[in-house]
């Protein structure tokens, strides 16, 4: 079992030597330096000292450092997913390095923007299933999906359209067409791209609120080229749109 990010942060926050009378801290305790930011309204990680402390701990684990007991690291677990670049015809070395690009309010991007012509097929980066189709102010037409192990969350935004028939709980195969590149939401209309984010799925159930990981080192194959989409392949809105009560869940591009 992969320990939660908060459990890892708890490990990283321990002192090397504790007083003999001090009670042992549980491994699942969250580190006080973790700062996720306002994920429900923005979805980006803040670049404050606390946020950078969380990122440093993430980088340490993602680098492949072992956890106590020989448990798998995030690095080994994510590498095992063998992610495909989720845009048709784009190779791993063509994905821009904009994960840490600054954003307003001391935020960082926390995702990668992959430019492509409008209408280019968007592919599922991994095997798994759809968690939610959602339209919101920032991301426009979006898809939340998870891998087969449900350890990771994949977020696709600014889609021009969904693939016809896509719905919550639809099973996905790596390379399956799930939508098309666009500029919905707050994306510049002259710069179509896919906003793609990989997050660790939190143990407390708020799967849209996980810590982001730069996906570029984990892409192992180019987005497969697909035949030109036939008329009727895509649809502009989900078949089962998100209820109004959940519409506040948004992520910035």
Secondary structure, 3 states (H helix, E strand, C coil): CCCCHHHHHHHHCCCCCCCCCCCCCCCCCCCCCCCCCCCCCCCCCECCHHHHHHHHHHHHHHCCCCCHHHCCCHHHHHHCCCEECCECCCCHHHCCCCCCCEECCCEECCCEEEECCCCCEEECCCCEEEEEEEEECCCEEEEEEEECCCCEEEEEEEEEEEECCCCCCCEECCCCEEEEEECCCCCCCCCCEEEEEEEECCCCCCHHHCCEECCHHHEEECCCCCCCCCCCCEECCCCCCCCHHHCCCCCCC
